Amino acid sequence: MTDQPLKTSPKDFFLHLLTIVTLYASAVGFGTILFQLINVYVEDTLTPQFSEPLDIYYRTLRYALSAVIIMFPTQILTMWYLHKQYQKQPEKKQARIRKWLIYFTLFAAAVINLIALISLVNHLLNGELTIKFFLKMISIFFVAGSILRYYSWNIKTESLLIAPSLFTKYFVWGIVMIVLSFVIVGALVVGTPNFAREQQFDQQRVNDLSSLQWAVAKYWQAKTVLPERLDEIKTDFQMPTLPVDPKTNAPYEYEKRSNLTFALCATFETVTQAVESFRSKTIEPFANGGFLPEENNWQHGLGRTCFERTIDPDFFKPQ
């Protein structure tokens, strides 16, 4: 081995850059998985109820799982290949691109840990520490700290990749098993692709019913009487087509129950999570307004579900 750094070939540059890029993507993806699992299962008493829709957590979790499933194995394979190259040509460990990327990674991991500590102290001084926040801080320290620990070993012991210690091997395999475990947990939480598609169908049904609900309310506002059939909305409010079930193309059910009360029904394929009621509320142009009772959401069970709405005349003043 010479003291002069080895000239970096395009292949070496690509492999080292790929290792670091996949490391960053895997770290962000894994951290996102931890954050979204905490968001789903840990309630924050200081956060207003229904402050964030559960559907967004699931979508973000699916995207993070996709990133980790692709990027993390790519990183492992690339590091394994480089390890083999270092065994054949130890002088490659002196490549400038490798050292620059490692030191930049150490810098980024250290900055992230410092920012997390600042946030932790700030929340502590403001009396805002909650279990949810504390778990997220632990997640950040774990991800950034693991990267900082591993690459600091890399810099301190140049022979680490050639003859790693037993503790280092256990550390690396432990990280791999932890990532794999949380990927499996995340996959179980979001469900199968078929379940996700069923949720999308149900979301479209909720959107359709919401549009029909407000069309019925506007009809009453214009005529002070509810329509007998949904076709009357189509005729009088210039709706070219009435929405139908996105999967079966069956029309949605409508029933006039009094001069102010009506019901809309649809058949659903999944059960709404309790926290998702926020998402249901935000579908309405005016949350909790215009209909009685005040609790106005689209939570549904499996199968046929009807939603009764009573128009508030003080909100929908006749035109």
LOZARO-257750 format. One line per field, with one value per residue (C-alpha): y negated, z negated, x; residue number from 1; residue in one letter. Coordinates in nm, 2 decimals, decimal comma. Each point is the difference from the previous one (the first is absolute). Example, Ala and Ser with C-alpha at 12.3 -4.5 7.8 and 13.67 -1.06 7.14 Angstrom:
<atoms>
c2	c(0,45 / -0,34) $
c3	c(-0,78 / 0,07) $
c1	c(1,23 / 0,14) $
seq	c(1 / 2) $
type	c(a / s) $
</atoms>
This chain:
<atoms>
c2	c(0,00 / -0,34 / -0,33 / -0,16 / 0,02 / 0,23 / -0,17 / 0,05 / 0,17 / -0,08 / 0,34 / -0,07 / -0,34 / 0,14 / 0,28 / -0,23 / -0,26 / 0,27 / 0,13 / -0,34 / -0,10 / 0,33 / -0,04 / -0,34 / 0,12 / 0,31 / -0,22 / -0,25 / 0,28 / 0,20 / -0,31 / -0,08 / 0,36 / -0,05 / -0,35 / 0,13 / 0,30 / -0,24 / -0,23 / 0,29 / 0,17 / -0,27 / -0,26 / -0,35 / -0,15 / -0,35 / 0,02 / -0,08 / 0,31 / 0,08 / -0,25 / 0,21 / 0,26 / 0,36 / 0,05 / -0,23 / 0,21 / 0,32 / -0,16 / -0,13 / 0,34 / 0,18 / -0,24 / 0,05 / 0,37 / -0,01 / -0,20 / 0,22 / 0,33 / -0,12 / -0,22 / 0,20 / 0,33 / -0,21 / -0,16 / 0,34 / 0,15 / -0,30 / 0,00 / 0,38 / -0,05 / -0,28 / 0,22 / 0,27 / -0,26 / -0,13 / 0,36 / 0,03 / -0,36 / -0,15 / -0,32 / -0,08 / -0,10 / -0,31 / -0,13 / -0,37 / 0,05 / 0,26 / -0,22 / -0,31 / 0,18 / 0,16 / -0,33 / -0,17 / 0,27 / -0,03 / -0,38 / 0,05 / 0,26 / -0,23 / -0,30 / 0,20 / 0,12 / -0,36 / -0,13 / 0,28 / -0,09 / -0,37 / 0,10 / 0,23 / -0,27 / -0,26 / 0,23 / 0,07 / -0,37 / -0,06 / 0,29 / 0,17 / 0,34 / 0,28 / 0,37 / -0,05 / -0,27 / 0,20 / 0,31 / -0,21 / -0,14 / 0,35 / 0,10 / -0,29 / 0,07 / 0,37 / -0,06 / -0,28 / 0,15 / 0,34 / -0,17 / -0,22 / 0,30 / 0,23 / -0,25 / -0,14 / 0,36 / 0,00 / -0,31 / 0,10 / 0,35 / 0,02 / 0,38 / 0,02 / 0,11 / 0,25 / 0,16 / -0,13 / 0,08 / 0,24 / -0,29 / -0,19 / 0,30 / 0,04 / -0,38 / 0,01 / 0,31 / -0,14 / -0,32 / 0,22 / 0,21 / -0,31 / -0,16 / 0,33 / 0,03 / -0,34 / 0,04 / 0,32 / -0,19 / -0,29 / 0,24 / 0,16 / -0,34 / -0,12 / 0,33 / 0,17 / -0,18 / 0,13 / -0,15 / -0,34 / 0,01 / 0,07 / -0,30 / -0,21 / 0,12 / -0,09 / -0,34 / -0,07 / 0,11 / -0,24 / -0,28 / 0,08 / 0,00 / -0,33 / -0,16 / 0,14 / -0,12 / -0,36 / 0,01 / 0,11 / -0,28 / -0,26 / 0,14 / -0,05 / -0,35 / -0,09 / 0,16 / 0,05 / 0,36 / 0,31 / 0,19 / 0,32 / 0,16 / -0,08 / -0,04 / -0,33 / -0,13 / 0,10 / -0,18 / -0,32 / -0,05 / 0,08 / 0,30 / 0,19 / 0,33 / 0,11 / 0,18 / 0,38 / 0,26 / 0,01 / 0,38 / 0,12 / -0,30 / 0,04 / -0,33 / -0,12 / 0,03 / -0,31 / -0,03 / -0,30 / 0,05 / -0,34 / -0,35 / -0,06 / 0,35 / 0,23 / 0,30 / 0,11 / 0,36 / 0,20 / 0,34 / -0,01 / 0,25 / -0,11 / -0,13 / -0,36 / -0,05 / -0,23 / -0,26 / -0,02 / -0,20 / -0,31 / 0,08 / 0,04 / -0,33 / -0,18 / 0,12 / -0,24 / -0,36 / -0,12 / 0,24 / 0,07 / -0,26 / 0,01 / 0,34 / 0,13 / 0,16 / -0,18 / 0,32 / 0,04 / 0,27 / 0,29 / 0,28 / 0,32 / 0,37 / 0,29 / 0,04 / -0,22 / -0,32 / -0,30 / -0,35 / -0,21 / -0,37 / -0,27 / -0,34 / -0,30 / -0,28 / -0,27 / 0,11 / 0,07 / -0,31 / 0,03 / -0,20) $
c3	c(0,00 / 0,09 / -0,18 / 0,33 / 0,03 / 0,27 / 0,31 / 0,01 / 0,30 / 0,13 / -0,13 / -0,35 / 0,00 / 0,10 / -0,26 / -0,29 / 0,10 / 0,03 / -0,35 / -0,16 / 0,20 / -0,09 / -0,36 / -0,02 / 0,17 / -0,23 / -0,31 / 0,10 / 0,10 / -0,32 / -0,22 / 0,19 / -0,08 / -0,37 / 0,00 / 0,18 / -0,23 / -0,30 / 0,16 / 0,06 / -0,34 / -0,25 / -0,10 / -0,09 / -0,26 / 0,08 / 0,36 / 0,08 / 0,09 / 0,37 / 0,07 / 0,27 / 0,23 / -0,04 / 0,37 / 0,04 / -0,25 / 0,20 / 0,33 / -0,14 / -0,16 / 0,33 / 0,18 / -0,27 / 0,01 / 0,38 / -0,04 / -0,27 / 0,18 / 0,31 / -0,14 / -0,31 / 0,19 / 0,27 / -0,27 / -0,16 / 0,34 / 0,09 / -0,33 / 0,03 / 0,35 / -0,12 / -0,30 / 0,25 / 0,20 / -0,32 / -0,08 / 0,34 / 0,02 / -0,35 / 0,15 / 0,14 / -0,35 / 0,04 / 0,29 / -0,04 / 0,10 / -0,28 / -0,27 / 0,11 / 0,00 / -0,34 / -0,16 / 0,15 / -0,14 / -0,34 / 0,02 / 0,10 / -0,27 / -0,26 / 0,11 / -0,01 / -0,36 / -0,11 / 0,16 / -0,18 / -0,33 / 0,05 / 0,08 / -0,31 / -0,23 / 0,15 / -0,06 / -0,35 / -0,08 / 0,14 / -0,20 / 0,32 / -0,04 / 0,09 / 0,06 / 0,37 / 0,03 / -0,22 / 0,22 / 0,31 / -0,16 / -0,08 / 0,36 / 0,13 / -0,25 / 0,10 / 0,37 / 0,00 / -0,29 / 0,17 / 0,31 / -0,21 / -0,20 / 0,30 / 0,22 / -0,30 / -0,04 / 0,37 / -0,03 / -0,33 / 0,11 / 0,36 / -0,01 / -0,11 / 0,33 / 0,05 / -0,35 / -0,19 / -0,36 / -0,13 / -0,17 / 0,33 / 0,18 / -0,27 / 0,02 / 0,38 / -0,01 / -0,28 / 0,21 / 0,29 / -0,21 / -0,16 / 0,34 / 0,13 / -0,31 / 0,04 / 0,37 / -0,07 / -0,27 / 0,23 / 0,28 / -0,24 / -0,11 / 0,35 / 0,12 / 0,33 / 0,34 / 0,04 / -0,33 / 0,10 / 0,32 / -0,19 / -0,22 / 0,31 / 0,12 / -0,33 / 0,00 / 0,34 / -0,13 / -0,29 / 0,24 / 0,22 / -0,29 / -0,12 / 0,34 / 0,00 / -0,35 / 0,09 / 0,32 / -0,19 / -0,25 / 0,28 / 0,15 / -0,33 / -0,03 / 0,34 / -0,04 / -0,38 / 0,07 / 0,04 / 0,33 / 0,02 / 0,22 / 0,08 / 0,36 / -0,09 / -0,11 / 0,34 / 0,19 / -0,21 / -0,09 / 0,34 / -0,11 / 0,32 / -0,19 / -0,35 / -0,17 / -0,02 / -0,19 / 0,14 / 0,00 / 0,08 / 0,18 / -0,21 / -0,09 / -0,36 / -0,21 / -0,10 / -0,23 / -0,10 / -0,37 / -0,07 / 0,14 / -0,16 / -0,04 / 0,26 / 0,02 / 0,24 / 0,01 / 0,16 / -0,04 / -0,14 / 0,01 / -0,30 / -0,35 / -0,08 / -0,27 / -0,28 / 0,06 / 0,36 / -0,09 / 0,04 / 0,36 / 0,03 / -0,15 / 0,22 / 0,31 / -0,09 / 0,11 / -0,35 / -0,27 / -0,24 / 0,17 / 0,18 / -0,12 / -0,33 / -0,21 / -0,04 / 0,01 / 0,38 / 0,13 / 0,24 / -0,22 / 0,14 / -0,07 / 0,24 / 0,25 / 0,05 / -0,21 / 0,00 / -0,11 / -0,12 / 0,03 / -0,13 / 0,16 / -0,22 / 0,14 / -0,18 / 0,19 / 0,34 / 0,01 / 0,28 / 0,31) $
c1	c(0,00 / 0,14 / -0,06 / -0,12 / -0,38 / -0,12 / -0,14 / -0,37 / -0,15 / -0,35 / -0,11 / 0,13 / -0,15 / -0,34 / 0,01 / 0,10 / -0,26 / -0,27 / 0,09 / -0,05 / -0,31 / -0,17 / 0,11 / -0,17 / -0,31 / -0,02 / 0,06 / -0,27 / -0,24 / 0,06 / -0,04 / -0,33 / -0,12 / 0,06 / -0,16 / -0,32 / -0,03 / 0,02 / -0,26 / -0,24 / 0,03 / 0,11 / -0,26 / 0,12 / -0,22 / 0,13 / -0,10 / -0,36 / -0,21 / -0,01 / 0,28 / 0,15 / -0,17 / 0,10 / -0,01 / 0,30 / 0,20 / -0,08 / 0,10 / 0,32 / 0,07 / -0,05 / 0,24 / 0,26 / -0,03 / 0,04 / 0,32 / 0,15 / -0,09 / 0,19 / 0,28 / 0,11 / 0,08 / 0,17 / 0,22 / 0,08 / 0,10 / 0,21 / 0,18 / 0,06 / 0,15 / 0,22 / 0,11 / 0,11 / 0,19 / 0,18 / 0,10 / 0,16 / 0,14 / 0,03 / 0,14 / -0,34 / -0,10 / 0,22 / -0,22 / -0,07 / -0,37 / -0,05 / 0,16 / -0,19 / -0,34 / 0,07 / 0,10 / -0,30 / -0,23 / 0,16 / -0,06 / -0,37 / -0,06 / 0,16 / -0,21 / -0,32 / 0,08 / 0,07 / -0,32 / -0,19 / 0,16 / -0,09 / -0,36 / -0,01 / 0,13 / -0,24 / -0,30 / 0,12 / 0,02 / -0,34 / -0,15 / -0,11 / 0,16 / -0,24 / 0,05 / -0,05 / 0,27 / 0,23 / -0,03 / 0,07 / 0,31 / 0,12 / -0,06 / 0,21 / 0,28 / -0,01 / 0,02 / 0,26 / 0,19 / 0,04 / 0,14 / 0,23 / 0,12 / 0,07 / 0,18 / 0,20 / 0,13 / 0,08 / 0,21 / 0,17 / 0,09 / 0,10 / 0,01 / -0,37 / -0,13 / 0,27 / -0,01 / -0,30 / -0,02 / -0,27 / -0,18 / -0,01 / -0,15 / -0,27 / -0,06 / -0,05 / -0,21 / -0,21 / -0,07 / -0,10 / -0,24 / -0,15 / -0,07 / -0,14 / -0,23 / -0,15 / -0,04 / -0,21 / -0,20 / -0,06 / -0,11 / -0,25 / -0,13 / -0,07 / -0,14 / 0,01 / -0,01 / -0,36 / -0,10 / 0,15 / -0,20 / -0,31 / 0,07 / 0,04 / -0,34 / -0,16 / 0,17 / -0,15 / -0,34 / 0,03 / 0,09 / -0,30 / -0,24 / 0,14 / -0,06 / -0,35 / -0,06 / 0,08 / -0,19 / -0,31 / 0,06 / 0,03 / -0,32 / -0,18 / 0,15 / -0,14 / -0,35 / -0,04 / -0,09 / 0,21 / 0,00 / -0,20 / 0,27 / 0,36 / -0,10 / -0,16 / 0,35 / 0,14 / -0,28 / -0,02 / 0,37 / 0,16 / 0,19 / 0,07 / 0,03 / -0,07 / 0,30 / -0,03 / 0,18 / 0,36 / 0,02 / -0,35 / -0,14 / -0,31 / -0,18 / 0,02 / -0,31 / -0,19 / -0,30 / -0,20 / -0,11 / -0,16 / 0,01 / 0,34 / 0,14 / 0,14 / 0,23 / 0,27 / 0,12 / 0,29 / 0,16 / 0,35 / 0,28 / 0,20 / -0,06 / 0,09 / 0,26 / -0,13 / 0,27 / -0,10 / -0,31 / 0,21 / 0,05 / -0,37 / -0,07 / 0,25 / -0,18 / -0,28 / 0,05 / -0,10 / 0,10 / -0,29 / -0,21 / -0,33 / -0,12 / -0,14 / 0,11 / 0,33 / 0,21 / 0,01 / 0,24 / 0,01 / 0,12 / -0,13 / 0,00 / 0,03 / -0,29 / -0,30 / 0,02 / -0,25 / 0,08 / -0,29 / 0,03 / -0,24 / 0,03 / 0,05 / -0,23 / 0,20 / 0,31 / -0,16 / -0,22 / -0,26 / 0,08) $
seq	c(1 / 2 / 3 / 4 / 5 / 6 / 7 / 8 / 9 / 10 / 11 / 12 / 13 / 14 / 15 / 16 / 17 / 18 / 19 / 20 / 21 / 22 / 23 / 24 / 25 / 26 / 27 / 28 / 29 / 30 / 31 / 32 / 33 / 34 / 35 / 36 / 37 / 38 / 39 / 40 / 41 / 42 / 43 / 44 / 45 / 46 / 47 / 48 / 49 / 50 / 51 / 52 / 53 / 54 / 55 / 56 / 57 / 58 / 59 / 60 / 61 / 62 / 63 / 64 / 65 / 66 / 67 / 68 / 69 / 70 / 71 / 72 / 73 / 74 / 75 / 76 / 77 / 78 / 79 / 80 / 81 / 82 / 83 / 84 / 85 / 86 / 87 / 88 / 89 / 90 / 91 / 92 / 93 / 94 / 95 / 96 / 97 / 98 / 99 / 100 / 101 / 102 / 103 / 104 / 105 / 106 / 107 / 108 / 109 / 110 / 111 / 112 / 113 / 114 / 115 / 116 / 117 / 118 / 119 / 120 / 121 / 122 / 123 / 124 / 125 / 126 / 127 / 128 / 129 / 130 / 131 / 132 / 133 / 134 / 135 / 136 / 137 / 138 / 139 / 140 / 141 / 142 / 143 / 144 / 145 / 146 / 147 / 148 / 149 / 150 / 151 / 152 / 153 / 154 / 155 / 156 / 157 / 158 / 159 / 160 / 161 / 162 / 163 / 164 / 165 / 166 / 167 / 168 / 169 / 170 / 171 / 172 / 173 / 174 / 175 / 176 / 177 / 178 / 179 / 180 / 181 / 182 / 183 / 184 / 185 / 186 / 187 / 188 / 189 / 190 / 191 / 192 / 193 / 194 / 195 / 196 / 197 / 198 / 199 / 200 / 201 / 202 / 203 / 204 / 205 / 206 / 207 / 208 / 209 / 210 / 211 / 212 / 213 / 214 / 215 / 216 / 217 / 218 / 219 / 220 / 221 / 222 / 223 / 224 / 225 / 226 / 227 / 228 / 229 / 230 / 231 / 232 / 233 / 234 / 235 / 236 / 237 / 238 / 239 / 240 / 241 / 242 / 243 / 244 / 245 / 246 / 247 / 248 / 249 / 250 / 251 / 252 / 253 / 254 / 255 / 256 / 257 / 258 / 259 / 260 / 261 / 262 / 263 / 264 / 265 / 266 / 267 / 268 / 269 / 270 / 271 / 272 / 273 / 274 / 275 / 276 / 277 / 278 / 279 / 280 / 281 / 282 / 283 / 284 / 285 / 286 / 287 / 288 / 289 / 290 / 291 / 292 / 293 / 294 / 295 / 296 / 297 / 298 / 299 / 300 / 301 / 302 / 303 / 304 / 305 / 306 / 307 / 308 / 309 / 310 / 311 / 312 / 313 / 314 / 315 / 316 / 317 / 318 / 319) $
type	c(m / t / d / q / p / l / k / t / s / p / k / d / f / f / l / h / l / l / t / i / v / t / l / y / a / s / a / v / g / f / g / t / i / l / f / q / l / i / n / v / y / v / e / d / t / l / t / p / q / f / s / e / p / l / d / i / y / y / r / t / l / r / y / a / l / s / a / v / i / i / m / f / p / t / q / i / l / t / m / w / y / l / h / k / q / y / q / k / q / p / e / k / k / q / a / r / i / r / k / w / l / i / y / f / t / l / f / a / a / a / v / i / n / l / i / a / l / i / s / l / v / n / h / l / l / n / g / e / l / t / i / k / f / f / l / k / m / i / s / i / f / f / v / a / g / s / i / l / r / y / y / s / w / n / i / k / t / e / s / l / l / i / a / p / s / l / f / t / k / y / f / v / w / g / i / v / m / i / v / l / s / f / v / i / v / g / a / l / v / v / g / t / p / n / f / a / r / e / q / q / f / d / q / q / r / v / n / d / l / s / s / l / q / w / a / v / a / k / y / w / q / a / k / t / v / l / p / e / r / l / d / e / i / k / t / d / f / q / m / p / t / l / p / v / d / p / k / t / n / a / p / y / e / y / e / k / r / s / n / l / t / f / a / l / c / a / t / f / e / t / v / t / q / a / v / e / s / f / r / s / k / t / i / e / p / f / a / n / g / g / f / l / p / e / e / n / n / w / q / h / g / l / g / r / t / c / f / e / r / t / i / d / p / d / f / f / k / p / q) $
</atoms>
